[in-house]
Amino acid sequence: MTEVKSGGDAGGRGGGKTPQDRQAQNASKQSSQKRFKHKRRAPRLAALDLGTNNCRLLIAAPSGKSLRIVDAYSQIVRLGEGLSKTGVLSQEAMQRTFGALEACAEKIKRRGVTHMRCIATQACRGAENGEEFLQEVKLRTGLEFEVISTEEEARLAVAGCAELIDDDAPSGLIFDIGGGSTELSWVQRKQAGKPVEIATWASMPFGVVSLSEKWGGRDIDAQTYADIVEEVRLAISELGDPEGLKNAFQSGNAHLLGTSGTVTSIAGVHLRLRRYRRDKVDGLWLTAREARGVSEKLRKMSFDERADEPCIGRERADLVVCGCAILDALLHEWPAERIRVADRGLREGILAELSLQARKERNRRRRANR
């Protein structure tokens, strides 16, 4: 009995194929298999940011010229808890973080991630046992972290949110209030219609966790708040006027752009949201007066009242007022009538670069398969 194989012709019209015919057919089949294989392995990108306070993951898929978020994870781990006093990561903080990173590793595996970057910031930069901790993370989860510099942290934050700088603004100040440090990036638009570029940057050695541990975050009276603002303001003032940009702020030709939990919390409270909504917060404009009004409202609240705010919660209730103080100090030194809120930053900057890398790899494969 004659076996009819898939792709053959049982009627005898193609029965006498030459070796050249078969070679061409095989080449066509292999090409189709490669295309199918490439299609099955469409890029999945993951950006994992381990900070002093938060562990945050975004997984995305390229969709045309944009990215489609397919999964996300955010957990307050307080990795840097007590670090400013002891110089080391505590066992309790590391155990909390191991649990969060195991959850991230499971999501990364389940989503079939093809391109990934995992970064660690101030807590691991400053802790004596930071490298030892990350080695243990690798053993437990398979996740390999790089401890990035403050300059790289500022660059990624700008890459992730700079498109929110007003098109008509010649310059701006992008600030990222973290748990253990605050990154400041002054940006300029050298040509109308072109993206802004970093003119200069600075990293300040304080954040919401370190200030809250120093001053206490649960209950802050008016005088204590003023003292925190003044301490931060003096530190910022020592930076001077980098690149001679302060005049643009004083004349109203520049604005602030904040990318952090502090400004998104302020925005949510300002909007009186019953639950946090990124679509309402990301890109929101606040006046300096509105931001300061919310800051004072939060300062006057008790810890429990702040914990009951839907856009703050118990895990941030003892941190947010010190974040407000940092923003207040910035407004003193770099006066701006407008503040824009960004619910995007480091992870989005990483994803944009991973997307570019994946696109280049795909183009190289296509050229090689021609």
N, C-alpha and C positions, 0 to 999 in steps of 0.2 A: 504494500500500500504506500502510495506516494504521500509524503508529509508536505503540507503547504505551510511555509513559514510566514510569519508576520512580515508584511511589506513586499512579498513575492507576487507573481502573476500566475494564477492557476490556468489561464487560458492558453499559455504557450507563446503569447506575443512577445514576451521579453525573455524567452528561454535561453537564447544564445548570447548572454552578456559577455563582453570582452573584459579582460583584467582592468582596462582603463575605466570601463563603466562601473565595475564593482568598486574600484578605488574612489571614484567620484562620489558613489553612493555612500560609502563609508565615511568619507570626509564630510559630506552633508549631514549624516547622522551624528557624527561627533560634534559638529558645529551646533546642531540643535540641542544636543545634550549639554554643551557648555552654556548656551543661552538659558536653558531651563535651570541649570545649576546656579547660574548667576542670579536668575530671577528668584529662586528659592532663598538665596542668601542675601536678600536685600539688607542694606546696612541698618543696624540698630545701634544707636549711640547712647552712651551712659556717662553722666557727669556726677561725681560723688564728692561732696564738699564736707569735710570734717573740721568744724570750727571749735572755738572755745566753749560755745554754748549749744550749738545745733549740729545735727547730722542730717544732711539733705541730699537727696538723690533725684535726678531727672533722667528718664529714658525717653528717647525720641526717635522718630523715623523721618528721613527726608521726604518731603512732599512738594515736588516742584522746586521752587526757589526758597521755600520755607521749611519749617520743621513741625511735625505733628507729635505732640506729647502722648506717649502711650502708657506711661506709668510714672508715678511720683511717690516720694516718701519723705517725711520730715519728722524728726523726733528731737526734742530737747533732751540732751544727755548731760549737759554741764560738765564736759570733760575737764575744763579748767577750774573747777570748783576747788578753792583753797590754794591754787597754784601761786598766787601772788604772795602768799605767806610762807609756803613751804618750799617752793621751787620744784616740786615734783607732782606728777599726776597721782591722785589717790587711788587706792584699790577700789573703793566704791564707785568712783567716777569711771574707772576703766571697765569695771564689770557692766555698768549701764551701757557704755559705748560698745562693748563686745556684742551685747544683745541687739542693739540697733544695726550694727554692721552685718551681723548674721542675717537679719531680715533683708538688708540691702543686697547681700550676696545671693540670696534665694531669688529675689526679683530679677536680678541681672541674669542669672542662669535661666530662669523660666521664660524671660523675654528674648532669649537668644541674642544677646548683645554681641556685636562684632567689633565695635570700637569703644574704648573706655579710657577715661582718665580720672584718677582718684587723687585728690589733693588734701593736704592737711595744712592748717594755718597756725595762728599764734600759740595755741596751747602746746602743740607738738614742737614748735620752734623754740619755745622758751623753757620747756620742762627738761630737767636733767635726764629723765627716763623716757623722753619722747620717742627716741629711736628704738629703744627696747620695746616699748609698747607697740609700735607699728610692726616690728618683727613678729610679735605675738599675734597681732591682727592677721598678718599674712599666713601664719601657721593655722589659725583657726578658721579663716574664711576664704583664703586664697586671694584676697584683695591686696594689691600692692600699691601703697601710697607714696607720694612724693611730698616732702615738706617744701612748700614753695616760699620764695622770698617775699618780703613786703612789696617790692617793686612788681613782681609777677602778680601778686594778689590785686594790686591797684590796677594793673593793666587788664586783667581778666574782668574785673568789675566794670571798667569803662567799656570794654568790648561788648559786654552783655547788656548795657543800658544806654549807651551814648546816643542812640537814635532818638531818645526822648528829649534831648536838648532842643530847645525851641529853634526852629529853622532861621528865625530872624535874630537870634542872639549871637553876637560875635564871640562870646566866651561864657564859661560857666564853671561851677565847682561841683564835682561829683564826690559825695561823701558816703562812706560805707562804715557805719558804726557797728563794730563787731563785739564779741564778748571780751576779748583781751587786747584789742588794738582798734584804731580807727584810721582808715585809709582816706586820704584827701588827694584828689586829682583835679588840677586846673586844666581845662580844655579850651582850645581856641578853634575858630573856623577861619582858616586862612583865605578861603575863597568862597564867595556866595554860592550856595547850592552844593557845596562839598561837605563831606563828613567832618566832624570836629576831630582834632588831634590833641594828644596829651602835650601840654606845654611844660608842666613840671608836676611833681607829686611828692607827698610826704606821708610817713606812717607815724602816728602818735601812739605812745605806749600805754594807752588806756582804752577801756571799753566798758560795756554795761556790767559785766561780771566783776572785773577788777575794781571799778568804782563802787559798786554796791557792797563788795566785801570790805572796802576801806571805810565808807561812810554809813553803811547800813541802808538797805533799800526798802524795808517794810514800811517805816514811818519816817518821813523827811519833812521837817518843819521849814518855814520860809527862810530862816537864816541859814540852815544847813544847805538848802538848795542853792541859795545865793553864794555860799562858800564853794560849793562844787563847781558852779558856773564860773566863778572867778579863777579857781585853780586851772580849769580847762582852758579858759580864755587866755590866761598868761602863757600857758604852754603853746597855744596856737599863735599868739602874738610874736613869740620868739622866731617864728618862721619868716617874719617880715612880709615883704610884698614881692613874692616870687614872680618874675617875668613882668613886673609892673602892671598887674591886672586889676589891682584894687580900685582904680579910678572907674573902670567899667562897671563895677558893682555899685559904687557910690553914686554913679550917674544913672543907674537903672537899666543899663544895657547888658546885664548879666543876671543869671539866676542860679539857684542851688538845685541840685538833683540828688535825692537821697535814695539809697538802695540798702535797706536793712529792716529788721523787725521793728525798730523804733519808729521809723517814719510810716511804715504800713499800719502799725498799731494806732498811731496818731490819726492817720487818714480814716481808719475804720471807726474810731470813736467820734471823729468829726462828722462822719456821715450817719452816725447812729445806727450802724448796721446791727441787725439781730444775729447775724452770723457772718463770718468773714467771707467776702466775695472778691476774688482777684480781679474780675472784670470791672468792678466798680472802683477799685483802688489803683490798679496799675495805670499810670499816666495821669492821675488826678493832679490838679493844680491846687495849691493852698497858698494863701497869703501868709506873710510872716506873722501878722496879727492873729490869724486863725490858728496857726501852729502853736504859738505861745499861749493862746487861750486854752487849747486842749492840754498843753503841758501843765499849766497851773491847775486846771480841773483835776488832772490825774494826781498831781502832787497833794492836793487837798484831800483826796480820797484815802480811806483806810486801805490796808492790804486786802481785806476781804472784799471791799467795794471794787477795787481794781480787778481782783480775781473773778468777780462776777461779770465784768465787761466781756462780751462775746469775742472781741478782737484782741483780748489780752490773755485772759485765763490765769489760773493759779501758777503755772510754771514761769510766767513772765511778770507776775504782779510785783515782785520785789526787784525787778531789773529795769522796767520801762522808765521810771522817773529819772534815773541816772542817764539813760539815753536821751531823754528830753533835755537834761542839763547840757549834754554835749552839743545838741542842736542849738540850744539857746546861746551857748558860748560862740559857736560858729557864726550865728547871726550878729553877734556883737562885733566880731572881728571882720566878717565879710558880709556887710549889710546887703540884703536883697529883699525886694518886696514879694518875690514869688519863689515858691519851692515846688518842685515837681516830685511826685512819688513814683518810685519804680519797684514793682514786685518782680524783679529780675536782677541778675547780676553775675556773680561768679559762674554759676552752673550754665547760664545761657551763653556766657563768653566761651566756656569750654565746648559746649555743644556746637557752636558756630565753627570753631576751629576743627573739631572732629568731622563735621559735615564736609568741610573743604577738603580734609584729608581723604575721606571716603570717596568724594567725587574725583579727585586726582587718581586714586587707585583704580576706580572703575574705568576712567578714560584710558589709563595705561593698559588695562586688560583688553579693552576693546581694540586698541591699536595693535596689540600683540596677536589678537585672534583674527585679524583681517587677512 
